[in-house]
């Protein structure tokens, strides 16, 4: 499906979703939000997808919500705003829950909803020129699309409070130091590195990656005993798969396994 503000390219089980509204630093308006929701629904339903990479066009990953459209969000009323907010929250929740690895290739500015989008991904790689932050308090708001709830689990309470309360924009090296991103690369090497990681993950057993993601995400919010029960449940499912049989056979035969997601 063609989109006005996104591009989606699939190759060898790896999908690349690119935010494409560079004149606004890839900030989203209602049309772009709708397109992102449609694109993610299609990707979630695509069983050939093994890994997803999300990045941006131009100098930004995404500046989040387009401030010029915020009045429209106010005009819909309190309940209407919550309805609209659920729409974008659901997209981020789908990214977090989808049973494939998702890589954010943060090519430039990632602010507000832009960094919240990256937080919903499993891996965050950043260009050395990238800058990240939560400027919402400059317009009397808080990060309200996972910027509080996801951020605090990734960087810890004190660092999350500083980022949210000061609204400061930090550079890629500082983001690496506090654990907000996992790798920092020269701009020209960012997407090639993201694709290298994507291809590595695409060669793994997809059912095992999907269940590992589910169990790891769930273990953030449960006690250790429940976590171990989830591990055992996941393993009991994987032990019965064709991919496990193929992986064990390939190991013994000293060859590369051919996983089929069955």
MOHUCOR-V40400 format. One record per residue. N is the residue number from 1. RES is the residue in one letter. PHI is phi in degrees with one decimal (999 if undefined). PSI is psi in degrees with one decimal (999 if undefined). Layout:
[[N,RES,PHI,PSI] [N,RES,PHI,PSI]]
This chain:
[[1,X,999,129.7] [2,X,-76.4,141.9] [3,X,-122.4,154.2] [4,X,-81.5,-37.7] [5,X,-118.6,10.1] [6,X,-137.9,156.6] [7,X,-128.1,143.3] [8,X,-129.8,122.7] [9,X,-123.8,133.8] [10,X,-116.6,135.0] [11,X,-154.0,118.4] [12,X,58.4,37.6] [13,X,84.2,-5.0] [14,X,-104.3,123.7] [15,X,-102.3,141.3] [16,X,-121.8,113.8] [17,X,-102.6,119.9] [18,X,-115.0,123.4] [19,X,-71.1,128.3] [20,X,-133.6,68.9] [21,X,-138.9,60.6] [22,X,-63.7,-25.9] [23,X,-66.7,-16.8] [24,X,-116.9,23.0] [25,X,56.5,36.8] [26,X,57.8,30.3] [27,X,-71.4,148.2] [28,X,-102.6,140.1] [29,X,-106.3,-173.4] [30,X,-61.0,-41.1] [31,X,-63.8,-42.0] [32,X,-67.6,-38.5] [33,X,-61.1,-43.2] [34,X,-62.9,-42.4] [35,X,-65.4,-40.0] [36,X,-63.5,-40.2] [37,X,-64.2,-44.4] [38,X,-64.4,-43.3] [39,X,-63.9,-42.7] [40,X,-67.7,-37.3] [41,X,-61.0,-41.6] [42,X,-66.7,-40.6] [43,X,-68.1,-41.9] [44,X,-60.3,-35.0] [45,X,-83.7,-5.3] [46,X,-90.5,103.9] [47,X,-71.6,-11.2] [48,X,-82.4,-12.6] [49,X,-73.1,126.6] [50,X,-106.5,-35.7] [51,X,-147.9,145.5] [52,X,-121.4,132.9] [53,X,-112.0,132.3] [54,X,-117.7,129.8] [55,X,-147.8,-175.7] [56,X,-129.1,161.3] [57,X,-91.9,141.7] [58,X,81.2,-140.8] [59,X,-90.8,3.1] [60,X,-135.4,148.3] [61,X,-76.0,-62.4] [62,X,-169.7,137.5] [63,X,-87.8,8.9] [64,X,80.0,-146.9] [65,X,-66.6,134.3] [66,X,-69.0,115.1] [67,X,-57.6,-30.3] [68,X,-67.6,-15.1] [69,X,-104.2,1.7] [70,X,-66.9,-28.9] [71,X,-61.4,-35.5] [72,X,-62.7,-33.8] [73,X,-70.5,-29.6] [74,X,-73.3,-38.4] [75,X,-65.4,-21.4] [76,X,-76.9,-7.8] [77,X,88.5,169.4] [78,X,-62.6,-49.8] [79,X,-67.2,-38.9] [80,X,-62.3,-39.8] [81,X,-61.5,-44.6] [82,X,-62.1,-35.6] [83,X,-64.1,-46.2] [84,X,-63.4,-43.0] [85,X,-61.2,-40.5] [86,X,-59.2,-33.9] [87,X,-60.4,-46.4] [88,X,-76.6,-34.4] [89,X,-60.5,-40.2] [90,X,-62.0,-35.6] [91,X,-64.0,-48.4] [92,X,-63.4,-38.4] [93,X,-64.5,-37.3] [94,X,-63.0,-41.6] [95,X,-62.8,-43.9] [96,X,-65.8,-34.8] [97,X,-92.2,-22.2] [98,X,-59.2,140.7] [99,X,-86.5,43.3] [100,X,-138.7,152.2] [101,X,-66.2,140.8] [102,X,-123.7,127.0] [103,X,-112.4,125.4] [104,X,-93.2,119.4] [105,X,-101.2,94.4] [106,X,-83.5,97.4] [107,X,-86.5,-9.9] [108,X,-169.5,-142.1] [109,X,-58.7,130.8] [110,X,-132.2,103.1] [111,X,-127.7,148.6] [112,X,54.4,-123.9] [113,X,-61.0,-23.0] [114,X,-65.9,-46.6] [115,X,-73.3,-27.3] [116,X,-65.3,-36.8] [117,X,-60.7,-45.6] [118,X,-63.5,-35.2] [119,X,-64.4,-26.7] [120,X,-78.7,-9.8] [121,X,-84.1,163.2] [122,X,-81.5,-33.5] [123,X,-131.7,142.9] [124,X,-128.1,114.6] [125,X,-110.3,143.4] [126,X,-131.4,144.1] [127,X,-70.9,150.2] [128,X,-67.2,-12.2] [129,X,-94.6,-2.5] [130,X,-70.2,150.1] [131,X,-133.5,139.4] [132,X,-133.9,146.9] [133,X,176.5,178.2] [134,X,-125.3,88.7] [135,X,-86.1,12.6] [136,X,-56.9,-34.8] [137,X,-68.2,-13.7] [138,X,-68.3,-20.3] [139,X,-118.0,23.6] [140,X,75.1,29.5] [141,X,-128.7,177.1] [142,X,-120.4,161.4] [143,X,-62.0,115.5] [144,X,-119.0,15.8] [145,X,-126.3,42.1] [146,X,103.0,-4.8] [147,X,-67.6,-23.9] [148,X,-92.4,-53.1] [149,X,-68.2,-37.0] [150,X,-83.7,-40.8] [151,X,-58.6,-44.3] [152,X,-63.5,-30.2] [153,X,-77.9,-24.5] [154,X,-88.7,-42.5] [155,X,-111.7,-8.5] [156,X,94.4,161.9] [157,X,-64.8,-48.8] [158,X,-63.1,-45.6] [159,X,-68.1,-36.3] [160,X,-64.2,-42.9] [161,X,-60.2,-42.3] [162,X,-63.6,-46.6] [163,X,-63.1,-44.4] [164,X,-73.2,-42.6] [165,X,-78.4,-33.3] [166,X,-85.2,-27.4] [167,X,70.3,13.9] [168,X,-68.6,146.7] [169,X,-95.5,125.2] [170,X,-106.8,153.6] [171,X,-83.2,174.4] [172,X,-64.0,-37.6] [173,X,-65.2,-41.4] [174,X,-64.5,-39.8] [175,X,-60.5,-38.5] [176,X,-66.3,-42.7] [177,X,-61.5,-35.7] [178,X,-94.8,1.0] [179,X,86.2,12.6] [180,X,-72.9,-32.9] [181,X,-126.4,162.5] [182,X,-101.1,-26.1] [183,X,-143.7,147.7] [184,X,-125.1,131.3] [185,X,-135.3,157.5] [186,X,-56.5,146.4] [187,X,-50.5,-43.9] [188,X,-70.9,-14.7] [189,X,-101.6,-4.4] [190,X,-62.9,-57.5] [191,X,-66.3,-41.4] [192,X,-57.7,-38.4] [193,X,-68.7,-40.5] [194,X,-61.0,-41.3] [195,X,-69.7,-34.5] [196,X,-61.4,-46.5] [197,X,-64.4,-40.5] [198,X,-61.2,-44.0] [199,X,-67.1,-35.8] [200,X,-60.6,-47.6] [201,X,-67.7,-35.2] [202,X,-64.7,-22.0] [203,X,-85.4,-4.8] [204,X,-85.5,170.0] [205,X,-69.4,113.9] [206,X,-63.8,-36.3] [207,X,-66.6,-37.7] [208,X,-67.1,-41.1] [209,X,-64.0,-42.4] [210,X,-62.9,-44.8] [211,X,-70.7,-34.8] [212,X,-61.0,-41.3] [213,X,-63.4,-45.4] [214,X,-60.5,-48.3] [215,X,-66.8,-44.9] [216,X,-62.8,-44.5] [217,X,-61.2,-41.7] [218,X,-68.0,-33.3] [219,X,-67.9,-14.9] [220,X,-65.5,-25.5] [221,X,-119.7,12.3] [222,X,-129.4,165.0] [223,X,-74.7,162.0] [224,X,-57.2,-39.2] [225,X,-63.9,-43.9] [226,X,-62.5,-39.7] [227,X,-59.4,-43.0] [228,X,-68.9,-33.7] [229,X,-63.3,-40.9] [230,X,-62.6,-40.6] [231,X,-60.0,-45.7] [232,X,-65.4,-39.6] [233,X,-62.2,-46.2] [234,X,-60.7,-45.1] [235,X,-64.5,-37.2] [236,X,-64.2,-30.9] [237,X,-72.8,-46.0] [238,X,-68.3,-31.1] [239,X,-61.0,-22.5] [240,X,-95.6,4.4] [241,X,-89.4,154.7] [242,X,-64.3,-33.7] [243,X,-63.7,-35.5] [244,X,-65.6,-44.5] [245,X,-60.1,-44.9] [246,X,-64.9,-41.7] [247,X,-63.6,-43.4] [248,X,-65.3,-41.0] [249,X,-65.1,-43.5] [250,X,-64.3,-36.0] [251,X,-62.7,-45.9] [252,X,-65.3,-38.5] [253,X,-85.7,0.7] [254,X,55.7,50.2] [255,X,-136.6,168.4] [256,X,-75.6,129.2] [257,X,-72.0,151.8] [258,X,-112.2,92.0] [259,X,-81.7,141.3] [260,X,-121.3,2.7] [261,X,71.2,32.7] [262,X,-131.0,999]]
